[in-house]
Amino acid sequence: MSASYAAVGWNRQKKIYDWLIAGFCTSYLVLFISLSLVFNEQVTFETLLIRSTSTLAVLLLHVILAIGPLCRLNKKFLPLLYNRRHLGVTMFTLSLVHGSFGIFQFHALGNINPILSLLTSNTNFNSLSAFPFQALGFLALVIFFLMAITSHDFWLHHLSPKVWKTLHMFVYLAYFLVVMHVMLGVIQYESNPVFVIIIFAGATTLVTLHLLSGIKERKTDNRQFALQQQGFVYVCGVKDIENSRAKIFCIDKERIAVYRHENKLFAVHNVCKHQGGPLGEGKILDGCITCPWHGYQYLPQNGQSPPPFREKVSTYDVKIVDNKVWLNPAASAEGTERPGAEIKD
């Protein structure tokens, strides 16, 4: 966390992450262009850029949309989630290069404004084989642009997390537009089915990953707690919670994270105030519950972010009886200090 806004909060992990992104993108573009020149010596420079950047952007978009469900299924993917916005901005940049050269090559040599030409030159909306697929790609690019320019936490703070998150959920609409853009373009200009097969495989993989992660989350939410006593619910044994880690329980439709820290158990609301990240999937670092998504921190005993930050989450009462953990799902006000439950050896 940082008390001031910076373009990028560089650290060793971010540098390694970005160098890997740059290395992969450069290698992909060099390989794609080299193979294209080998198999098609007549290909133009513009066409090479249009095709290489578009295929790479589509590949990165699939990776971006797969990171979320992969993290739900396996925590080893969380480092990818931590810097996913860097990957998103890279994908937008490639999409912008693709779109710019496409508009230049097909719409910039006439007397009409290129954007206007793109939107009005083809109006065959009732024809599948002649549908104006370029307009779909342009609309997707507009969505990616809005997401890229608002990716910084400055905008998240001023738009509010709810508005910011709603805006960035439009990535799924953009993905649908991209899929249709590619599929309809292939129908009109390509005879080789390989592009359709690749897009279908990518979409199928994403749908499968989201379904599997949703099923896993649903199992957590639907877990039944049989034992209840004076407002407390029995949730697990003391040994089931690792030191500096948490277990997540869904009671009365509220997700609660029970953390083990300094030989005590503390409970806080599972949702991070930053982007709704799952606090219970993080760990305690420097005495603070640290969100696995972007590192936002909260004190386990009161749910408050350490000064000068002001984010707060609700806290809950926990007690231990015969090495069994009992949790009261009635939330205390955000930032309320609770004593925690002492673990007796």
C-alpha positions as CSV (number, residue, x, y, z in Angstrom):
1,M,0.0,0.0,0.0
2,S,1.1,3.6,-0.6
3,A,-0.2,6.8,0.9
4,S,0.2,8.7,-2.3
5,Y,-0.6,8.0,-6.0
6,A,2.2,7.1,-8.3
7,A,2.1,6.0,-12.0
8,V,3.4,2.5,-11.0
9,G,4.4,1.4,-7.5
10,W,7.5,-0.4,-8.7
11,N,8.8,-3.3,-6.7
12,R,10.9,-6.4,-7.6
13,Q,7.9,-8.5,-8.4
14,K,6.3,-5.9,-10.7
15,K,9.6,-5.5,-12.6
16,I,10.0,-9.2,-13.1
17,Y,6.3,-9.5,-14.1
18,D,6.6,-6.7,-16.7
19,W,9.9,-8.0,-18.1
20,L,8.2,-11.4,-18.6
21,I,5.3,-9.7,-20.4
22,A,7.6,-7.7,-22.6
23,G,9.7,-10.7,-23.4
24,F,6.8,-12.9,-24.3
25,C,5.1,-10.2,-26.5
26,T,8.4,-9.5,-28.3
27,S,9.1,-13.2,-28.9
28,Y,5.5,-13.8,-30.1
29,L,5.6,-10.9,-32.6
30,V,9.1,-11.8,-33.9
31,L,8.0,-15.5,-34.4
32,F,4.7,-14.6,-36.0
33,I,6.2,-12.1,-38.4
34,S,9.1,-14.4,-39.3
35,L,6.8,-17.4,-40.1
36,S,4.4,-15.1,-42.0
37,L,7.3,-13.9,-44.2
38,V,8.5,-17.5,-44.8
39,F,5.1,-18.8,-45.9
40,N,3.8,-15.6,-47.6
41,E,6.6,-13.4,-49.1
42,Q,4.0,-11.0,-50.6
43,V,2.5,-10.0,-47.3
44,T,2.6,-6.2,-46.6
45,F,4.0,-4.5,-43.5
46,E,0.6,-3.2,-42.5
47,T,-1.0,-6.7,-42.8
48,L,1.8,-8.2,-40.7
49,L,1.2,-5.6,-38.0
50,I,-2.6,-6.0,-38.1
51,R,-2.5,-9.8,-37.9
52,S,0.4,-10.2,-35.4
53,T,-0.9,-7.6,-32.9
54,S,-4.5,-8.9,-33.2
55,T,-3.7,-12.5,-32.5
56,L,-1.4,-11.6,-29.6
57,A,-4.1,-9.2,-28.1
58,V,-6.7,-12.0,-28.3
59,L,-4.3,-14.4,-26.7
60,L,-3.6,-12.0,-23.8
61,L,-7.3,-11.3,-23.4
62,H,-8.0,-15.0,-22.9
63,V,-5.1,-15.2,-20.3
64,I,-6.5,-12.1,-18.5
65,L,-10.0,-13.6,-18.2
66,A,-8.7,-17.0,-17.1
67,I,-6.6,-15.6,-14.2
68,G,-9.6,-14.9,-12.0
69,P,-11.2,-18.4,-12.0
70,L,-7.7,-20.0,-11.9
71,C,-7.0,-18.1,-8.6
72,R,-10.3,-19.4,-7.2
73,L,-9.3,-23.0,-8.1
74,N,-5.6,-22.7,-7.0
75,K,-3.9,-20.0,-5.0
76,K,-0.6,-20.6,-6.8
77,F,-2.0,-18.3,-9.6
78,L,-2.5,-15.3,-7.2
79,P,0.8,-13.6,-8.3
80,L,-0.6,-13.3,-11.8
81,L,-3.7,-11.6,-10.3
82,Y,-1.7,-9.1,-8.4
83,N,-0.4,-7.4,-11.5
84,R,-3.3,-8.3,-13.9
85,R,-3.9,-4.6,-14.7
86,H,-0.4,-4.4,-16.3
87,L,-1.4,-7.2,-18.6
88,G,-4.7,-5.5,-19.4
89,V,-2.9,-2.2,-20.4
90,T,-0.5,-4.2,-22.6
91,M,-3.5,-6.0,-24.3
92,F,-5.2,-2.6,-24.9
93,T,-1.9,-1.2,-26.4
94,L,-1.7,-4.1,-28.9
95,S,-5.4,-3.7,-29.7
96,L,-4.9,0.0,-30.4
97,V,-2.0,-0.7,-32.8
98,H,-4.1,-3.4,-34.5
99,G,-7.1,-1.1,-34.8
100,S,-5.1,2.0,-35.9
101,F,-3.4,0.2,-38.7
102,G,-6.7,-1.5,-39.7
103,I,-8.5,1.9,-39.9
104,F,-5.5,3.4,-41.8
105,Q,-5.3,0.6,-44.4
106,F,-9.1,0.3,-45.0
107,H,-10.6,3.7,-44.2
108,A,-8.0,6.5,-44.2
109,L,-7.4,6.9,-47.9
110,G,-10.8,8.3,-48.9
111,N,-12.5,11.7,-48.4
112,I,-14.6,10.6,-45.4
113,N,-13.4,10.7,-41.8
114,P,-11.9,7.3,-41.1
115,I,-14.0,6.6,-38.0
116,L,-17.2,7.7,-39.8
117,S,-16.2,5.5,-42.8
118,L,-15.7,2.5,-40.5
119,L,-19.1,2.9,-38.9
120,T,-21.1,3.7,-42.1
121,S,-19.3,2.0,-45.1
122,N,-21.0,-1.3,-44.4
123,T,-24.6,-1.4,-43.2
124,N,-25.4,-5.0,-43.9
125,F,-26.5,-5.8,-40.4
126,N,-29.1,-8.4,-41.6
127,S,-26.4,-10.5,-43.4
128,L,-24.2,-12.9,-41.5
129,S,-21.7,-13.3,-44.4
130,A,-21.4,-9.5,-44.9
131,F,-21.9,-8.2,-41.4
132,P,-19.9,-5.1,-40.5
133,F,-17.6,-6.9,-38.2
134,Q,-15.1,-4.0,-38.0
135,A,-17.6,-2.0,-36.0
136,L,-17.7,-4.7,-33.4
137,G,-14.0,-4.6,-33.0
138,F,-14.1,-0.8,-32.7
139,L,-16.7,-0.9,-29.9
140,A,-14.6,-3.5,-28.0
141,L,-11.6,-1.2,-28.4
142,V,-13.6,1.7,-26.9
143,I,-14.4,-0.4,-23.9
144,F,-10.7,-1.5,-23.5
145,F,-9.7,2.2,-23.8
146,L,-12.1,3.2,-20.9
147,M,-10.7,0.3,-18.8
148,A,-7.1,1.2,-19.5
149,I,-7.4,4.9,-18.7
150,T,-9.2,4.2,-15.5
151,S,-7.0,1.3,-14.4
152,H,-5.1,3.4,-11.8
153,D,-6.3,3.5,-8.2
154,F,-6.8,7.3,-8.5
155,W,-9.8,6.6,-10.7
156,L,-11.0,3.7,-8.5
157,H,-11.0,6.1,-5.5
158,H,-12.8,9.0,-7.2
159,L,-15.3,6.9,-9.1
160,S,-16.0,4.7,-6.1
161,P,-15.2,1.0,-6.0
162,K,-18.8,0.0,-7.1
163,V,-18.8,2.3,-10.2
164,W,-15.2,1.3,-11.0
165,K,-16.0,-2.4,-10.7
166,T,-19.1,-2.1,-12.8
167,L,-17.2,-0.3,-15.6
168,H,-14.5,-3.0,-15.6
169,M,-17.0,-5.8,-15.7
170,F,-17.8,-4.6,-19.3
171,V,-14.7,-6.6,-20.2
172,Y,-17.0,-9.5,-20.8
173,L,-19.1,-7.5,-23.2
174,A,-15.8,-6.5,-24.9
175,Y,-14.8,-10.2,-25.1
176,F,-18.1,-11.1,-26.8
177,L,-17.6,-8.3,-29.3
178,V,-14.0,-9.5,-30.0
179,V,-15.2,-13.1,-30.5
180,M,-17.9,-11.9,-33.0
181,H,-15.4,-9.6,-34.7
182,V,-13.0,-12.4,-35.3
183,M,-15.6,-15.0,-36.2
184,L,-17.4,-12.8,-38.7
185,G,-14.2,-11.5,-40.2
186,V,-13.0,-15.1,-40.7
187,I,-16.3,-15.9,-42.5
188,Q,-15.7,-13.1,-44.9
189,Y,-12.0,-13.2,-45.5
190,E,-10.5,-16.6,-44.5
191,S,-11.1,-20.1,-45.8
192,N,-8.8,-21.9,-43.2
193,P,-10.9,-23.0,-40.2
194,V,-8.0,-22.8,-37.8
195,F,-9.0,-19.3,-36.5
196,V,-12.5,-20.5,-35.7
197,I,-11.1,-23.6,-33.9
198,I,-8.7,-21.5,-31.8
199,I,-11.4,-19.0,-30.8
200,F,-13.9,-21.8,-30.0
201,A,-11.2,-23.6,-27.9
202,G,-10.4,-20.4,-26.0
203,A,-14.1,-19.5,-25.3
204,T,-14.8,-23.1,-24.2
205,T,-11.8,-23.0,-21.8
206,L,-12.9,-19.7,-20.3
207,V,-16.5,-20.9,-19.8
208,T,-15.3,-24.2,-18.2
209,L,-12.9,-22.4,-15.8
210,H,-15.6,-19.9,-14.7
211,L,-18.1,-22.7,-14.2
212,L,-15.6,-24.8,-12.1
213,S,-14.7,-21.8,-9.9
214,G,-18.4,-21.0,-9.5
215,I,-19.2,-24.5,-8.4
216,K,-16.3,-24.4,-5.9
217,E,-17.5,-21.1,-4.5
218,R,-21.1,-22.3,-4.3
219,K,-20.0,-25.3,-2.2
220,T,-18.4,-22.9,0.3
221,D,-21.5,-20.7,0.4
222,N,-24.0,-23.6,0.8
223,R,-22.1,-25.4,3.6
224,Q,-24.5,-26.2,6.4
225,F,-23.6,-25.5,10.0
226,A,-25.6,-27.8,12.3
227,L,-24.4,-26.7,15.8
228,Q,-25.6,-23.3,17.1
229,Q,-25.6,-21.9,20.6
230,Q,-26.5,-18.5,21.9
231,G,-25.9,-16.8,18.6
232,F,-22.7,-18.6,17.9
233,V,-22.2,-21.2,15.1
234,Y,-19.7,-24.0,15.3
235,V,-17.5,-23.7,12.1
236,C,-14.3,-25.8,12.5
237,G,-11.6,-27.1,14.9
238,V,-8.8,-24.8,16.1
239,K,-6.2,-26.9,14.2
240,D,-8.0,-26.4,10.9
241,I,-6.8,-22.8,10.8
242,E,-3.1,-22.3,10.0
243,N,-1.0,-19.6,11.7
244,S,-1.2,-16.2,9.9
245,R,-3.8,-17.7,7.6
246,A,-7.6,-17.9,7.6
247,K,-10.6,-20.0,6.7
248,I,-13.7,-18.6,5.0
249,F,-17.2,-19.4,6.2
250,C,-20.5,-18.2,4.7
251,I,-23.2,-17.8,7.3
252,D,-26.5,-16.1,6.6
253,K,-25.2,-15.2,3.1
254,E,-22.2,-13.3,4.6
255,R,-18.7,-14.4,4.0
256,I,-16.5,-14.2,7.1
257,A,-12.7,-14.8,7.3
258,V,-11.4,-16.3,10.6
259,Y,-7.7,-15.6,11.0
260,R,-5.2,-17.1,13.4
261,H,-2.6,-14.5,14.7
262,E,-0.4,-14.4,17.7
263,N,-2.1,-17.4,19.3
264,K,-5.6,-15.8,18.9
265,L,-8.4,-16.1,16.4
266,F,-10.0,-13.0,14.9
267,A,-12.9,-12.7,12.4
268,V,-13.4,-10.0,9.8
269,H,-15.7,-9.5,6.8
270,N,-14.2,-11.3,3.8
271,V,-14.6,-8.5,1.3
272,C,-11.7,-6.0,0.7
273,K,-12.8,-2.4,0.4
274,H,-10.5,-1.8,-2.6
275,Q,-11.9,-4.1,-5.3
276,G,-13.9,-6.7,-3.3
277,G,-11.0,-9.1,-3.0
278,P,-11.3,-12.1,-0.8
279,L,-9.4,-11.2,2.4
280,G,-9.6,-14.8,3.7
281,E,-7.4,-16.0,0.8
282,G,-4.6,-13.7,1.9
283,K,-2.3,-13.9,4.9
284,I,-1.0,-11.8,7.7
285,L,2.1,-9.8,6.9
286,D,3.7,-7.3,9.3
287,G,0.8,-7.9,11.7
288,C,-1.9,-7.0,9.1
289,I,-4.4,-9.0,7.1
290,T,-3.1,-8.5,3.5
291,C,-5.5,-8.8,0.6
292,P,-4.1,-11.3,-2.0
293,W,-5.3,-9.1,-4.9
294,H,-3.5,-5.8,-4.4
295,G,-2.0,-5.8,-0.9
296,Y,-4.5,-3.7,0.9
297,Q,-4.1,-4.3,4.7
298,Y,-6.3,-4.4,7.8
299,L,-5.5,-5.0,11.5
300,P,-7.1,-8.3,12.5
301,Q,-8.3,-7.1,15.9
302,N,-10.4,-4.2,14.6
303,G,-10.6,-4.4,10.8
304,Q,-9.0,-1.0,10.3
305,S,-6.3,-0.2,7.8
306,P,-3.2,1.1,9.5
307,P,-2.8,4.9,9.4
308,P,-2.9,7.0,7.3
309,F,-5.3,4.8,5.5
310,R,-9.0,4.9,6.4
311,E,-10.5,1.7,5.0
312,K,-12.5,-0.4,7.5
313,V,-14.2,-3.8,7.4
314,S,-16.7,-5.4,9.9
315,T,-15.5,-7.6,12.7
316,Y,-17.1,-10.5,14.5
317,D,-16.9,-12.3,17.8
318,V,-15.1,-15.7,18.0
319,K,-14.8,-18.1,20.9
320,I,-13.1,-21.4,21.5
321,V,-14.7,-24.2,23.4
322,D,-12.9,-27.6,23.8
323,N,-10.7,-26.7,20.8
324,K,-13.8,-26.0,18.7
325,V,-14.2,-22.6,16.9
326,W,-17.5,-20.9,17.4
327,L,-18.3,-17.8,15.3
328,N,-21.1,-15.2,15.9
329,P,-22.3,-14.0,12.4
330,A,-23.7,-10.8,13.9
331,A,-21.3,-8.1,12.6
332,S,-19.9,-5.3,14.7
333,A,-19.7,-1.9,13.1
334,E,-16.8,-1.5,10.7
335,G,-13.5,-0.8,12.6
336,T,-14.8,-2.1,15.9
337,E,-12.1,-3.7,18.1
338,R,-12.9,-7.2,19.3
339,P,-10.8,-9.2,21.8
340,G,-10.4,-12.3,19.7
341,A,-10.4,-15.9,21.1
342,E,-7.2,-17.0,22.8
343,I,-5.9,-20.4,21.8
344,K,-4.9,-22.4,24.9
345,D,-2.3,-25.1,24.4
